[in-house]
Amino acid sequence: MSEPATVSREEIAQAFMASIESQQRFEQPYRHHLVSQILPPKVCQQLTELPFEAPSLEGESGRREIHNDTRSYFDAEQMARYPVMRAVADVLQSKPIAQAIHRIFDAPIDDTFLRLEYALDQDGFWLEPHTDLGVKKFTCLIYLSEGHEDLGTDIYWDQKRHYGVSPFIPNSAMIFVPSDKTWHGFEKRPIKGVRKSVILNYVTHDWRAREQLSFPQAPVRI
């Protein structure tokens, strides 16, 4: 696979800003937001085509951390290898974007760190309901792959009561600010091919796995 020599950060920033400015807000079962066209289409396509392989589940699922040793991130090594990953991370690290996220979503992300996971899920994958409450101060689930419209994030009233499913539309996203009500997960159901997404978080200084961060020495400032 060939990467373009350059990716326009300005184009990425404009698309991201326009997308979150026009977000749809929902109050049930907790405040969450749906956005579309969160990245320039060519950038979404480049991310979808990155040559990462879905890790083997080895019969275990329910929490992503079970397979920590095979997960992929927009970390220093991968950003050096794939310019599109570095371009996206640079934009999400930038002050104007951080300020917009803070303003639009009331997200407390000042003095946090950017964490971007490139998630590849195959048949057998599921996630138990959880809230992201704690060291994560902002969650944005960016959907990439095609043909997985019914494989969106499951949303819950609480740990046991299911509410609905966000649409898994390529280049769309579900966004929320973690609280004790933001229950979400993924009910086990058939997955054809590989379900690809980017998990965007801003995390506090208490995040222990510094190697997962895009810029571990540079907190985001608003």
Backbone as a ProteinNet text record, in pm:
[ID]
protein_1_A
[PRIMARY]
MSEPATVSREEIAQAFMASIESQQRFEQPYRHHLVSQILPPKVCQQLTELPFEAPSLEGESGRREIHNDTRSYFDAEQMARYPVMRAVADVLQSKPIAQAIHRIFDAPIDDTFLRLEYALDQDGFWLEPHTDLGVKKFTCLIYLSEGHEDLGTDIYWDQKRHYGVSPFIPNSAMIFVPSDKTWHGFEKRPIKGVRKSVILNYVTHDWRAREQLSFPQAPVRI
[TERTIARY]
82.6	0	87.5	52.6	130.2	57.4	132.7	79.4	109.4	16.9	48.7	162	240.8	354.6	309.3	198.9	149.1	-0.9	-51.3	-194.2	-223.9	-323.7	-352.9	-413.1	-337.3	-389.9	-504	-493.7	-599.9	-731.8	-725.3	-845.7	-905.6	-819.1	-867.3	-933.1	-869	-922.9	-1056.6	-1067.4	-1192.2	-1306.4	-1278.4	-1381.5	-1424.6	-1327.4	-1358.9	-1440.7	-1399.8	-1469.7	-1612.1	-1630.1	-1763.6	-1853.7	-1796.4	-1873.3	-1924.2	-1835.8	-1879.9	-1967.4	-1950.1	-2036.9	-2181	-2200	-2333.8	-2382	-2326.2	-2360.6	-2508.9	-2559.3	-2694.1	-2681.1	-2753.6	-2743.3	-2866.4	-2842.9	-2949.2	-2934	-3043.8	-3039.3	-3068.7	-3121.1	-3154.6	-3065.7	-3022.6	-3041	-2942.3	-2852.2	-2757.8	-2718.6	-2660.7	-2624.5	-2514.5	-2545	-2447.3	-2476.3	-2382.5	-2389.8	-2352.9	-2417.5	-2382.7	-2337.4	-2230.8	-2178.5	-2150.1	-2145.1	-2113.8	-1999.9	-1935.4	-1825.3	-1722.4	-1680.5	-1590.1	-1447.8	-1416.2	-1286.3	-1307.6	-1211.3	-1221.6	-1234	-1319.9	-1339.5	-1210.1	-1114.9	-990.5	-909.2	-919.9	-848.2	-913.9	-1046.2	-1117.8	-1079.2	-1070.6	-1034.6	-892.3	-801.2	-662.7	-652.3	-726	-724.6	-782.7	-891	-953.9	-858.9	-772.7	-684.2	-550.1	-529.2	-402.6	-383.8	-261.4	-238	-219.5	-310.9	-308.2	-398	-359.9	-440	-517.2	-640	-720.2	-655.1	-635.3	-571.7	-662.3	-601.5	-677.3	-736	-864.7	-930.5	-899	-857.4	-824.4	-937.1	-1059.9	-1176.7	-1212.5	-1139.8	-1165.6	-1207.4	-1311.4	-1352.3	-1429.4	-1488.7	-1563.7	-1502.4	-1367.2	-1294.4	-1174.8	-1152.6	-1041.3	-906.1	-894.9	-765.5	-719.3	-809.9	-768.8	-658.4	-664.3	-570.4	-480.1	-436.5	-353.4	-227.8	-170.6	-43.5	-57.3	-180.7	-200.6	-281.4	-303.9	-380.8	-290.8	-351.4	-276	-316.8	-219.1	-242.7	-174.6	-219.2	-149.3	-33.9	62.6	176.8	295.2	406	519.9	564.9	572	619.9	526.1	395.5	301.1	283.3	290	278.3	397.5	513.6	629.7	616.4	547.8	532.4	421.1	312.3	195.1	161.6	193.6	170.9	27.5	-69.3	-208.8	-239.9	-179.6	-201	-140.9	-22.7	40.6	-40.7	-93.3	-170.7	-297	-367.8	-489.4	-454.5	-350.2	-310.7	-269.9	-196.2	-155.9	-276.5	-378.1	-498.7	-571.3	-585.2	-657.6	-578.6	-449.9	-365.9	-370.7	-413.8	-404.5	-499.8	-458.5	-536.8	-673.9	-687.7	-821.1	-920.4	-876.1	-966.5	-999.4	-899.2	-924.5	-1022.5	-1007.3	-1098.4	-1240.2	-1253.4	-1385.5	-1452	-1375.1	-1430.7	-1477	-1396.8	-1434.1	-1561.5	-1570.7	-1685.4	-1813.4	-1806.2	-1926.6	-1978.4	-1888.1	-1929.1	-1910.2	-1860	-1829.6	-1738.9	-1640.2	-1548.4	-1427.6	-1396.2	-1285.3	-1150.7	-1105.8	-986.8	-860.2	-866.4	-743.1	-644.2	-519	-413.2	-437.6	-492.3	-506.1	-415.5	-413.1	-328.2	-413.1	-369.7	-440	-407.7	-512.3	-497.5	-589	-531.7	-605	-575.8	-678.9	-663	-722.8	-649	-699	-755.4	-888.1	-953.5	-999.7	-965.8	-1006.1	-1074.6	-1202.2	-1282.5	-1334.1	-1319.5	-1367.5	-1469.3	-1522	-1628.4	-1584.6	-1673.9	-1643.5	-1619.8	-1598.7	-1573.4	-1703	-1691.1	-1799.8	-1739.6	-1815.2	-1770.5	-1880.9	-1846.1	-1943.9	-1975.8	-2095.3	-2129.7	-2032.3	-1989.2	-1897.1	-1921	-1863.2	-1894.2	-1780.6	-1658.2	-1537.3	-1508.3	-1585.8	-1564.8	-1429.4	-1361.5	-1230.8	-1129.4	-1026.4	-918.6	-952.2	-1058.6	-1100.1	-1194.5	-1160.7	-1240.8	-1321.4	-1300.1	-1375.1	-1364.2	-1476.2	-1477.3	-1546	-1479.7	-1534.6	-1504.7	-1608.2	-1594.3	-1617.3	-1510.7	-1515.8	-1523.9	-1631.3	-1653.8	-1592.7	-1525.2	-1451.7	-1504.2	-1520.6	-1542.2	-1684.1	-1698.4	-1827.3	-1891.4	-2022.1	-2095.1	-2122.9	-2107.9	-2128.1	-2232	-2333.8	-2430.5	-2500.6	-2517.3	-2586.8	-2490.4	-2364.5	-2263.3	-2215.6	-2305.6	-2270	-2254.9	-2222.8	-2203.7	-2337.8	-2344.4	-2465.9	-2469.6	-2587.2	-2608.8	-2706.6	-2680.3	-2759.2	-2812.2	-2928.5	-2980.4	-2892.4	-2851.3	-2763.1	-2688.4	-2622.1	-2536.4	-2612.1	-2743.2	-2819.2	-2928.6	-2970.6	-3084.4	-3038.6	-3065.5	-3024.6	-3118.7	-3061.8	-3140.2	-3148	-3035.4	-3034.1	-2892.9	-2878.4	-2750.3	-2723.4	-2606	-2570.4	-2545	-2576.4	-2551.7	-2403.6	-2357.6	-2217.1	-2207.3	-2195.5	-2184.9	-2041.4	-1974.6	-1835.9	-1821.4	-1721.5	-1688.7	-1788.9	-1864.1	-1949.7	-1892.6	-1950.7	-1898.7	-2006.6	-1988.1	-2066.3	-1973.7	-2023	-1940.4	-2012.1	-1936.4	-1992	-1879	-1916.4	-1824.7	-1851.6	-1756	-1781.6	-1836.2	-1935.3	-1993.2	-2036	-2099.7	-2144.9	-2270.3	-2317.7	-2436.2	-2404.1	-2282.6	-2252.7	-2220.9	-2319.7	-2302.4	-2306.6	-2206.1	-2199.2	-2118	-2127.9	-2055.6	-2082.5	-2070.7	-2097.7	-2151.3	-2280.4	-2342.7	-2285.2	-2260	-2204	-2303.3	-2257.3	-2335.9	-2238.8	-2284.6	-2191.3	-2124.5	-1994.9	-1919.4	-1858	-1899	-1839	-1721.1	-1608.9	-1490.1	-1434.6	-1382.5	-1322.9	-1394.3	-1445.5	-1510.4	-1399.9	-1381.3	-1270.5	-1321.7	-1253.1	-1290.2	-1167.3	-1179.2	-1077.9	-1143	-1080.8	-1130.9	-1047	-1111.3	-1045.8	-1078.8	-976.8	-992.6	-892.7	-932.2	-837.6	-834.8	-715.8	-702	-614.6	-629.7	-558.4	-415.4	-343.3	-204.4	-195.8	-307	-305.3	-302.7	-313.4	-307	-168.4	-165	-37.6	34.9	-39.2	24	64.9	173.8	216	252.3	291.7	330.2	211.4	89.8	-28.9	-59.5	-2.9	-36.9	35.2	-29.8	31.8	147.4	128.3	230.5	244.4	310	311.6	380.3	457.3	524.8	454.7	341.8	278.3	128.8	84.2	-58.6	-130.7	-256.1	-340.2	-373	-373.6	-407.6	-522.5	-612.5	-720.3	-711
-118.1	0	125.1	222.7	345.6	457.8	536.9	652.7	778.9	874.9	1001.8	1070.4	1148.4	1214.6	1312.8	1380.6	1478.1	1464.3	1496.1	1500.3	1638.2	1705.7	1841.5	1845.1	1899.8	1916.7	2017.8	2119.6	2219.7	2157.3	2069.7	2002.4	1913.6	1842.6	1757.1	1842.4	1951.7	2039.5	2099.7	2142.5	2201.2	2100.4	1977.4	1873.8	1839.7	1824.1	1789.7	1901.3	2023.6	2136.5	2147.8	2137.3	2146.2	2034.2	1916.7	1801.8	1821.2	1859.2	1870.9	1994.4	2097.6	2215.2	2179.7	2082.6	2044.5	1914.8	1882	1756.8	1750.2	1627.1	1600.6	1556.9	1623.9	1592.4	1515.3	1413.7	1331.3	1327.9	1335.1	1338.8	1204.2	1110	978.7	872.3	774.5	760.2	845.9	910	1008.1	1098.4	1210.8	1300.8	1239.6	1226.4	1180.4	1249.9	1239.6	1315.1	1224.6	1247.9	1179.5	1284	1253.7	1344.4	1265	1335.3	1272.4	1346.8	1280	1339.3	1406	1332	1387.9	1404.1	1335.7	1348	1370	1428.1	1431.3	1288.6	1265.4	1128.2	1055.8	1125.5	1059.2	1017.4	1094.3	1059.2	938.6	938.4	821.5	696.6	708.9	594.7	548	642.7	606.2	533.7	580.3	512.9	371.7	358.9	227.9	128.7	177.8	89.7	63.5	116.1	88.8	-62.1	-111.6	-256.8	-322.3	-294.2	-361.7	-485.1	-590.1	-710.7	-718.5	-765.4	-783.3	-888.8	-859.6	-957.1	-1076.9	-1189.3	-1308.9	-1295.1	-1327.4	-1317.2	-1436.2	-1545	-1667.2	-1706.1	-1684.3	-1724.7	-1634.1	-1523.4	-1433.8	-1295.6	-1239.8	-1103.9	-1050.5	-932.6	-871.6	-741.2	-732.7	-609.4	-598.3	-480	-463.9	-490.7	-460	-475.1	-619.7	-714.9	-855.8	-878.4	-800.3	-819	-697.1	-641	-520.5	-536.1	-654.3	-672.9	-674.8	-678.1	-681.6	-562.6	-463.1	-346.3	-245.4	-161.2	-66.1	76.9	167.7	305.9	402.9	527.6	634.4	677.4	589.7	617.2	664.5	691.8	748.7	660.5	531	440.2	439	424.5	415.7	549.4	659.8	790.2	819.2	767.7	783.3	699.1	588.3	497.1	542	596.7	632	779.9	862.1	1006.8	1044.6	968.3	1003.3	996	901.5	891.1	1012.6	1054	1170.5	1296.9	1310.3	1429	1440	1329.8	1330.1	1362.7	1300.7	1326.9	1472.4	1528.2	1667.8	1759.7	1734	1817	1804.2	1682.4	1660.8	1708.1	1727.1	1782.1	1935	1994.9	2139.8	2215.7	2334.4	2416.6	2454.2	2494.8	2528.7	2413.2	2293.7	2178.2	2145	2148.4	2122.8	2224.7	2349.5	2453.4	2428.1	2385.7	2358	2240.1	2135.7	2020	2062.3	2141.7	2190.5	2274.3	2361.7	2452.4	2379	2293	2228.6	2119.4	2044.6	1928.8	1949.5	2065.5	2092.4	1982.8	1946	1838	1894.9	1842.5	1894.2	1839.3	1880.9	1818.4	1902.3	2015.9	2092.2	2009.1	2007.2	1934.1	1782.7	1733.8	1589.9	1547.5	1417.7	1363.7	1294.7	1309.7	1250.2	1101.5	1022	877.7	835.3	774.7	728.7	580.6	500.1	357.6	322.3	242	189.2	51.2	42.9	-78.8	-164.6	-292.3	-387.7	-505.2	-520.2	-621	-723.1	-849.9	-955.9	-1042.1	-1140.3	-1223.8	-1285.8	-1280.2	-1327.6	-1214.9	-1093.9	-977	-929.5	-890.1	-821.8	-741.9	-646.4	-564.3	-555.7	-583.2	-568.7	-420.7	-388.8	-248.3	-184.2	-62	12.8	161.1	248	390.5	478	432.3	512.2	614.6	613.8	711.3	686.9	795	783.8	870.2	808.5	885.5	934.6	883	931.3	1050.6	1162	1284.1	1316.9	1242.2	1261.8	1134.8	1091.2	970.8	1000.9	966.2	980.8	852.8	782.9	655.5	679.5	679	712.1	582.2	566.8	444.9	455.9	351.4	355.5	260.6	134.7	32.3	34.3	-13.1	-21.2	-158	-164	-289.3	-335.5	-244.8	-281.5	-191.6	-150.7	-53.3	-97	-226.9	-277.4	-312.9	-269.7	-306.1	-184	-89	28.6	0.1	102.7	92.3	71.6	-25.8	-45.9	54.5	112.8	215.2	159.7	189.5	129.5	236.7	207.1	290.9	278.8	155.7	125.4	-2.2	-61.7	-176	-294.8	-301.8	-420.3	-392.1	-266	-237.2	-171.1	-240.2	-192.8	-82.7	17.9	129.4	126	114.1	117.3	102.7	126.7	110	231.3	287.6	396.8	340.8	415.8	365.7	364.5	252.4	239	279.8	408.7	464.4	512.7	470.5	514	665.6	709.9	851.5	924.9	851.3	911.2	876.8	933.9	906.7	925.6	856.3	876.8	940.1	1044.8	1122.3	1136.6	1129.3	1160.8	1197.8	1269.5	1301.4	1200.2	1115.8	1008.9	1058	984.3	1007.7	872.3	873.5	746	692.5	764.3	721.6	676.1	696	673.3	526.2	441	298.5	267.1	195.7	156.2	27.7	-38.4	-164.2	-216.2	-346.8	-408.2	-548.1	-566.6	-697.5	-795.1	-914.6	-1013.6	-1045.3	-1028.6	-1061	-1086.2	-1149.4	-1184.3	-1060.7	-1070.9	-966.2	-1027	-976.5	-1020.7	-930.2	-990.4	-912.1	-852.6	-729.9	-663.4	-529.8	-512.9	-387.7	-291.8	-182.6	-91.3	42	91.5	221.2	284.4	411.5	482.8	528.5	496.2	537.2	655.1	770.6	894.6	924.2	934.2	974.2	1082.8	1168.3	1254.1	1202.7	1173.8	1106.7	1189.6	1166.5	1244.8	1196.1	1267.9	1231.9	1096.2	1045.4	916.2	798.5	824.5	715.3	650.9	523.4	456.1	413.1	372	318	433.1	499	618.5	587.8	464.9	428.9	431.7	431.2	437.9	580.1	679.4	818.9	870.1	962	1018.9	1111.4	1191.3	1288	1283.3	1180.3	1157	1267	1352.4	1460.3	1594.9	1595.7	1722.9	1717.7	1763.5	1767.3	1868.5	1840.7	1930	2052	2167.2	2292.3	2361.9	2418.8	2496.9	2642.5
0	0	0	-82.9	-88.2	-16.6	59.3	129.4	50.2	46.3	-17.6	58.1	-14.6	48.4	155.1	129.6	225.7	240.8	356	382.7	440.5	387.6	429	568.3	663	797.6	799.2	716	710.5	665.2	568.9	519.8	628.8	701.2	810.1	918.3	955.4	1059.4	1017.4	892.5	844.5	847.9	804	804.4	946.3	1034.7	1173.3	1237.9	1218.2	1278.6	1225.9	1095.5	1037	1087.7	1102.7	1148.5	1291.4	1382.3	1521.9	1542.9	1460.9	1471	1434.4	1347.2	1303	1367.8	1482	1550.7	1587.6	1594	1645	1790.6	1879.4	2021.7	2067.5	2148	2204	2355.2	2426.4	2572.7	2637.6	2561.8	2616.3	2552.5	2631.8	2777.6	2856.6	2783.4	2838.9	2722.7	2751.4	2643	2556.2	2429.4	2331.9	2199.5	2108.6	1984.6	1868	1754	1631	1529.4	1459.2	1357.1	1230.4	1118.9	990.3	923	829.1	751.9	843.9	944.6	1045	991.7	882.9	817	668.3	598.7	452.7	399.5	301.4	252.9	217	154.8	116	238.9	348.1	470.7	536.4	538.8	591.7	513.2	380.7	297.1	325.6	340.7	370.3	504.2	601.8	731.5	720	645.4	629.3	563.7	474.7	398.6	466.6	586.2	654.7	672.4	652.1	647.6	784	874.6	1003.4	997	1065	1068.4	1199.7	1190.3	1310.5	1400	1527.3	1616.6	1642.2	1662.8	1696.6	1836.5	1849	1979.7	2068.8	2008.4	2083.6	2179	2132.1	2209.5	2324.3	2340.7	2452.6	2402.8	2465.3	2434.8	2554.8	2540.5	2649.4	2695.4	2690.5	2725.4	2632.1	2577.2	2484.1	2551	2679.4	2745.1	2757.4	2731.6	2731.3	2628.2	2519.2	2408.6	2392	2501.8	2497.8	2412.1	2411.2	2341.7	2189.8	2137.8	1992.8	1941.7	2025.6	1983.7	1911.3	1827.3	1746.9	1781.2	1781.1	1820.6	1724.4	1729.4	1659.4	1750.9	1765.5	1852.2	1766.9	1830.5	1758.7	1643	1665.8	1560.7	1441.3	1466.8	1355.3	1285.6	1359.5	1295.9	1205.5	1240.8	1154.3	1028	1040	925.6	831.4	888.1	807.8	826.2	729.1	741.2	770.5	722.3	748.2	897.7	967.3	1111.4	1182	1138.8	1200.2	1171.5	1050.5	1016.3	1100.7	1116.2	1198.9	1343.3	1395.5	1534.1	1554.1	1459.9	1471.5	1481.9	1401.9	1404.6	1538.2	1586.9	1712.6	1833.8	1816.9	1922.7	1922.9	1814.7	1797.6	1890.6	1927	2018.8	1964.5	1836.8	1786.8	1794.2	1762.5	1769.2	1914.3	2001.1	2143.7	2199.7	2163.5	2210.3	2159.8	2034.9	1979	2049.4	2075.9	2148.5	2287.2	2354.3	2487.1	2480.3	2382.8	2371.5	2334.3	2235	2183.4	2275.7	2335.7	2415.5	2565.4	2603.7	2743.6	2800.1	2721.4	2758.9	2833	2950.4	3031.9	2987.3	2869.1	2811.2	2824	2891.9	2911.6	2994.3	2952.7	3022.8	3021.4	2910.2	2889.5	2774.6	2747.8	2642.2	2536	2411.5	2298.8	2288	2280.4	2261.9	2147.3	2046.3	1929.3	1907.1	1912.8	1887.5	1752.3	1676.6	1550.2	1579.5	1586	1633.4	1516.1	1520.4	1418.4	1488	1461.7	1530.6	1431.1	1466.7	1378.9	1452.3	1379.4	1434.6	1567.2	1665	1799.7	1897.4	1845.2	1930.3	1996.2	2122.6	2193.2	2307.9	2356.7	2468.8	2573	2696.1	2803.8	2824.6	2874.1	2899.5	2998.2	2964.9	3050.7	3025.4	3106.9	3098.1	3047.4	3051.6	3022.7	3132.5	3240.5	3347.5	3414	3443.8	3510	3439.9	3384.1	3323	3182	3123	2991	3008.3	2943.6	2956.8	2832.7	2725.6	2602	2520.5	2463.3	2380.8	2248.9	2140.1	2006	1929.5	1889	1820	1671.6	1594.1	1452.5	1371.7	1297.3	1220.8	1081.7	1037.2	911.6	805	836.6	734	679.1	556	489.5	512.1	493.4	503.9	644.9	743.1	882.7	950.7	872.2	922.6	1051.2	1070.2	1189.6	1302	1289.5	1388.9	1467.2	1491.1	1568.2	1716.4	1789.9	1934	2003.2	2092.7	2171.5	2286.1	2306.1	2407.1	2510.4	2638.5	2747	2842	2899.2	3008.2	3131.3	3157.4	3269.5	3233.9	3327.5	3297.5	3238.8	3262.1	3221.2	3118.4	3103.5	3016.2	2886.2	2776.7	2644.6	2596.4	2530.1	2477	2324.3	2257.7	2112.7	2059	1929.7	1862.7	1773.9	1782.9	1694	1554.1	1449.3	1313.2	1280.3	1228.7	1188.9	1042.4	1019.5	885.2	865.9	759.5	739.8	745.4	817.6	834.3	923.3	1003	1104.9	1241.9	1346.8	1481.1	1585.8	1695.8	1817.6	1920.2	1987.7	2080.8	2213.7	2322.9	2455	2549.9	2653.6	2762.6	2873	2908	3003.5	3137.4	3187.6	3319.2	3374	3489.9	3546.4	3476.3	3372.9	3298	3155.9	3109.9	2968.3	2937.1	2963.5	2941.2	2791.3	2744	2604.1	2593.6	2481.4	2461.5	2321.7	2306	2176.5	2199.8	2170.1	2185.7	2083.3	2125.9	2035.2	1924.5	1800.6	1683.3	1567.9	1462.4	1354.2	1292.8	1267.1	1199.7	1074.4	959.2	833.7	801.6	772.9	745.7	873.7	864.6	979.3	1002.1	1120.5	1162	1206.6	1130.3	1155.9	1210.4	1311.1	1368.3	1433.2	1462.1	1539.2	1668.6	1780.1	1911.7	1957.5	1962.6	2003.6	2149.2	2231	2371	2405.5	2498.2	2568.1	2711.6	2761.9	2890.6	2984.3	3112.9	3213.5	3232.1	3315.8	3347.5	3417	3467.1	3535.4	3439.2	3309.2	3211.6	3217.1	3247.9	3272.8	3146.3	3045.3	2924.2	2832.4	2869.3	2796	2651	2623.9	2487.1	2391	2444.5	2359.9	2313.3	2376.8	2350.2	2226.1	2156	2036.3	2071.8	2176.4	2217.5	2370.3	2420.8	2565.7	2647.4	2582.2	2654.5	2636.2	2566	2531.7	2558.4	2674.3	2700.3	2610.7	2583.9	2505.5	2589.7	2525.2	2595.8	2525.5	2603.5	2544.3	2587.8
[MASK]
++++++++++++++++++++++++++++++++++++++++++++++++++++++++++++++++++++++++++++++++++++++++++++++++++++++++++++++++++++++++++++++++++++++++++++++++++++++++++++++++++++++++++++++++++++++++++++++++++++++++++++++++++++++++++++++

